[in-house]
Amino acid sequence: MAIKDQKLPQFALIKQFLEQQIKSGQWPPGTRIPTEHSLTDTFSVSRMTARRAVKELADAGLLTRTQGRGTFVSEQAIDPPIFKIEDVITKVQAAGTYSHRVLSMDAIQATSEIAHLMQLQTNSMIFQLTIVHLNQDRPVQWQKLSVNCSFAPALLKQKFTKITPDAYLDWLCSPSKTDYQLKAVVPSASQRLALALAHQDSPLCMQLSRRHWVAGDVVSFSTLLHPADDYYLGTDFD
């Protein structure tokens, strides 16, 4: 085995070592891997060689690189999901009929519930945004987005005329893990108004709660509301 390993390019040896640590469970999801500088010293290679090994594993989805924070082992799905949650907004954006309105953007103290969900101290300052997503100017999704300020300190300075707050956060720090919860709810009066739901419409909406992580920290928590007839799980038979 040692003779075979010596024939591998130097970047491949580093890649093999990192992959072994991940797949053996020595480095579970969220583990910060050694820096490129550390790998350079350990394997006596150039910085470029170490960077190539890390980049190839990141491209393969095993690692997540976050600017200013380091490189972490990604959350690996063991089995593919039986159902996928249909992303209404992605479909609308692909059709070229998407737009959005930011109804509010504020720095507030987190409630005890939000602080618990985001693993913050109660009354910690967070950014909170309320957004309505539209298809051909018709409301199709209401969103309340709570953001850990430390991940996006300049968020409230953004105008969000060309990109959504979620796209901005993904650009700053792509999530390594996402939690979901789906349930049917009765929308509040303000939510019905924002979604332009008439009184005769179905009182139920589908609520998707979504929490994005980077390594062991929660970046954001979203509550997304859809009129129930615009939402489904599984295959799009159309």
ROVEX-250064 format. One record per residue (C-alpha): residue in three letters; z, y, x. Coordinates in nm, 3 decimals, always signed. Layout:
N
> ALA|Z|Y|X
...
//
This chain:
238
> MET|+0.000|+0.000|+0.000
> ALA|+0.083|+0.242|+0.281
> ILE|-0.257|+0.183|+0.446
> LYS|-0.431|+0.244|+0.112
> ASP|-0.234|+0.566|+0.057
> GLN|-0.332|+0.702|+0.397
> LYS|-0.698|+0.693|+0.289
> LEU|-0.632|+0.924|-0.003
> PRO|-0.700|+1.297|+0.037
> GLN|-0.385|+1.499|+0.096
> PHE|-0.399|+1.668|-0.246
> ALA|-0.430|+1.325|-0.411
> LEU|-0.115|+1.203|-0.235
> ILE|+0.080|+1.499|-0.374
> LYS|-0.073|+1.447|-0.716
> GLN|+0.019|+1.077|-0.704
> PHE|+0.378|+1.160|-0.613
> LEU|+0.416|+1.417|-0.892
> GLU|+0.255|+1.188|-1.149
> GLN|+0.485|+0.902|-1.049
> GLN|+0.795|+1.121|-1.090
> ILE|+0.680|+1.225|-1.437
> LYS|+0.566|+0.888|-1.572
> SER|+0.868|+0.702|-1.435
> GLY|+1.098|+0.934|-1.627
> GLN|+1.258|+1.076|-1.314
> TRP|+1.138|+1.418|-1.429
> PRO|+1.172|+1.436|-1.810
> PRO|+0.987|+1.700|-2.019
> GLY|+1.108|+2.050|-1.937
> THR|+1.192|+1.968|-1.573
> ARG|+1.088|+2.238|-1.329
> ILE|+0.889|+2.077|-1.046
> PRO|+0.911|+2.182|-0.678
> THR|+0.730|+2.504|-0.594
> GLU|+0.395|+2.504|-0.414
> HIS|+0.578|+2.636|-0.107
> SER|+0.821|+2.344|-0.120
> LEU|+0.537|+2.092|-0.162
> THR|+0.358|+2.253|+0.132
> ASP|+0.660|+2.196|+0.357
> THR|+0.738|+1.846|+0.227
> PHE|+0.385|+1.709|+0.272
> SER|+0.285|+1.929|+0.571
> VAL|-0.026|+2.057|+0.397
> SER|-0.180|+2.396|+0.322
> ARG|-0.077|+2.600|+0.018
> MET|-0.428|+2.553|-0.122
> THR|-0.393|+2.174|-0.104
> ALA|-0.060|+2.177|-0.289
> ARG|-0.200|+2.420|-0.547
> ARG|-0.496|+2.191|-0.618
> ALA|-0.267|+1.895|-0.692
> VAL|-0.054|+2.099|-0.930
> LYS|-0.357|+2.256|-1.100
> GLU|-0.523|+1.919|-1.168
> LEU|-0.207|+1.785|-1.334
> ALA|-0.176|+2.107|-1.535
> ASP|-0.539|+2.072|-1.645
> ALA|-0.461|+1.713|-1.751
> GLY|-0.172|+1.837|-1.965
> LEU|+0.111|+1.681|-1.763
> LEU|+0.237|+2.018|-1.636
> THR|+0.276|+2.363|-1.791
> ARG|+0.253|+2.667|-1.565
> THR|+0.432|+2.985|-1.675
> GLN|+0.382|+3.306|-1.480
> GLY|+0.702|+3.427|-1.319
> ARG|+0.903|+3.120|-1.425
> GLY|+0.745|+2.823|-1.247
> THR|+0.576|+2.495|-1.337
> PHE|+0.737|+2.247|-1.577
> VAL|+0.678|+1.893|-1.699
> SER|+0.501|+1.914|-2.034
> GLU|+0.617|+1.751|-2.353
> GLN|+0.410|+1.432|-2.370
> ALA|+0.330|+1.279|-2.710
> ILE|+0.380|+0.901|-2.697
> ASP|+0.175|+0.827|-3.009
> PRO|-0.092|+1.041|-3.177
> PRO|+0.019|+1.189|-3.509
> ILE|-0.083|+1.000|-3.823
> PHE|-0.142|+1.329|-4.005
> LYS|-0.228|+1.668|-3.868
> ILE|-0.112|+1.989|-4.030
> GLU|-0.424|+2.181|-4.128
> ASP|-0.431|+2.517|-3.952
> VAL|-0.571|+2.748|-4.217
> ILE|-0.588|+3.046|-3.982
> THR|-0.787|+2.859|-3.716
> LYS|-1.047|+2.764|-3.978
> VAL|-1.073|+3.123|-4.102
> GLN|-1.104|+3.259|-3.748
> ALA|-1.381|+3.008|-3.673
> ALA|-1.566|+3.126|-3.983
> GLY|-1.546|+3.489|-3.865
> THR|-1.373|+3.610|-4.182
> TYR|-1.021|+3.652|-4.043
> SER|-0.811|+3.968|-4.024
> HIS|-0.440|+4.044|-4.032
> ARG|-0.191|+4.318|-4.113
> VAL|+0.138|+4.371|-3.933
> LEU|+0.379|+4.487|-4.204
> SER|+0.677|+4.548|-3.976
> MET|+0.786|+4.521|-3.611
> ASP|+1.149|+4.576|-3.519
> ALA|+1.417|+4.500|-3.262
> ILE|+1.713|+4.360|-3.457
> GLN|+2.030|+4.160|-3.412
> ALA|+1.970|+3.792|-3.478
> THR|+2.146|+3.645|-3.779
> SER|+2.367|+3.345|-3.714
> GLU|+2.096|+3.117|-3.858
> ILE|+1.815|+3.254|-3.639
> ALA|+2.042|+3.266|-3.334
> HIS|+2.124|+2.898|-3.385
> LEU|+1.757|+2.802|-3.427
> MET|+1.659|+2.999|-3.115
> GLN|+1.964|+2.885|-2.914
> LEU|+2.087|+3.242|-2.866
> GLN|+2.425|+3.406|-2.902
> THR|+2.492|+3.544|-3.252
> ASN|+2.395|+3.913|-3.269
> SER|+2.162|+3.880|-2.970
> MET|+1.874|+4.127|-2.988
> ILE|+1.541|+3.976|-3.091
> PHE|+1.202|+4.111|-3.195
> GLN|+1.106|+4.033|-3.553
> LEU|+0.762|+4.086|-3.705
> THR|+0.626|+4.036|-4.055
> ILE|+0.253|+3.964|-4.071
> VAL|+0.002|+3.888|-4.346
> HIS|-0.306|+3.688|-4.245
> LEU|-0.623|+3.737|-4.449
> ASN|-0.951|+3.561|-4.522
> GLN|-1.220|+3.806|-4.635
> ASP|-0.938|+4.055|-4.701
> ARG|-0.759|+3.804|-4.928
> PRO|-0.403|+3.712|-4.820
> VAL|-0.379|+3.344|-4.720
> GLN|-0.061|+3.332|-4.512
> TRP|+0.265|+3.529|-4.484
> GLN|+0.454|+3.504|-4.155
> LYS|+0.792|+3.613|-4.026
> LEU|+0.800|+3.581|-3.647
> SER|+1.121|+3.602|-3.442
> VAL|+1.079|+3.637|-3.066
> ASN|+1.314|+3.601|-2.769
> CYS|+1.291|+3.949|-2.611
> SER|+1.315|+3.819|-2.254
> PHE|+0.978|+3.642|-2.285
> ALA|+0.787|+3.944|-2.417
> PRO|+0.973|+4.267|-2.334
> ALA|+0.669|+4.485|-2.411
> LEU|+0.586|+4.319|-2.744
> LEU|+0.679|+4.617|-2.963
> LYS|+0.447|+4.842|-2.760
> GLN|+0.142|+4.636|-2.864
> LYS|-0.082|+4.755|-3.149
> PHE|-0.216|+4.407|-3.239
> THR|-0.544|+4.543|-3.371
> LYS|-0.760|+4.284|-3.191
> ILE|-0.527|+3.988|-3.136
> THR|-0.238|+3.839|-3.332
> PRO|+0.121|+3.845|-3.207
> ASP|+0.104|+3.465|-3.169
> ALA|-0.206|+3.491|-2.949
> TYR|-0.030|+3.754|-2.737
> LEU|+0.272|+3.526|-2.691
> ASP|+0.050|+3.228|-2.603
> TRP|-0.119|+3.444|-2.339
> LEU|+0.217|+3.543|-2.190
> CYS|+0.380|+3.199|-2.197
> SER|+0.193|+2.901|-2.336
> PRO|+0.445|+2.671|-2.513
> SER|+0.529|+2.336|-2.356
> LYS|+0.669|+2.200|-2.685
> THR|+0.654|+2.286|-3.054
> ASP|+0.882|+2.173|-3.339
> TYR|+0.758|+2.172|-3.700
> GLN|+0.914|+2.145|-4.044
> LEU|+0.716|+2.147|-4.369
> LYS|+0.853|+2.187|-4.722
> ALA|+0.772|+2.335|-5.061
> VAL|+0.955|+2.656|-5.156
> VAL|+0.960|+2.920|-5.425
> PRO|+0.849|+3.249|-5.266
> SER|+1.058|+3.561|-5.299
> ALA|+0.931|+3.864|-5.491
> SER|+0.829|+4.043|-5.170
> GLN|+0.649|+3.733|-5.043
> ARG|+0.459|+3.695|-5.371
> LEU|+0.358|+4.060|-5.350
> ALA|+0.237|+4.026|-4.990
> LEU|+0.035|+3.714|-5.081
> ALA|-0.104|+3.883|-5.396
> LEU|+0.023|+3.600|-5.616
> ALA|+0.001|+3.679|-5.987
> HIS|+0.281|+3.576|-6.221
> GLN|+0.065|+3.304|-6.376
> ASP|-0.005|+3.145|-6.036
> SER|+0.185|+2.835|-5.923
> PRO|+0.536|+2.944|-5.818
> LEU|+0.537|+2.703|-5.523
> CYS|+0.426|+2.775|-5.168
> MET|+0.414|+2.548|-4.867
> GLN|+0.650|+2.670|-4.596
> LEU|+0.585|+2.573|-4.236
> SER|+0.866|+2.647|-3.991
> ARG|+0.753|+2.642|-3.629
> ARG|+0.953|+2.676|-3.307
> HIS|+0.781|+2.723|-2.970
> TRP|+0.954|+2.624|-2.644
> VAL|+0.889|+2.690|-2.276
> ALA|+1.081|+2.429|-2.077
> GLY|+1.435|+2.441|-2.221
> ASP|+1.413|+2.785|-2.382
> VAL|+1.298|+2.884|-2.732
> VAL|+1.029|+3.153|-2.715
> SER|+0.976|+3.210|-3.087
> PHE|+1.056|+3.087|-3.435
> SER|+0.811|+3.139|-3.723
> THR|+0.830|+3.095|-4.096
> LEU|+0.478|+3.070|-4.243
> LEU|+0.410|+3.067|-4.617
> HIS|+0.085|+2.949|-4.781
> PRO|-0.009|+2.929|-5.149
> ALA|+0.028|+2.556|-5.215
> ASP|-0.335|+2.502|-5.323
> ASP|-0.458|+2.629|-4.983
> TYR|-0.258|+2.375|-4.783
> TYR|-0.289|+2.005|-4.713
> LEU|-0.204|+1.727|-4.468
> GLY|-0.445|+1.473|-4.321
> THR|-0.824|+1.456|-4.335
> ASP|-1.043|+1.733|-4.475
> PHE|-1.269|+1.522|-4.701
> ASP|-1.489|+1.824|-4.765
//
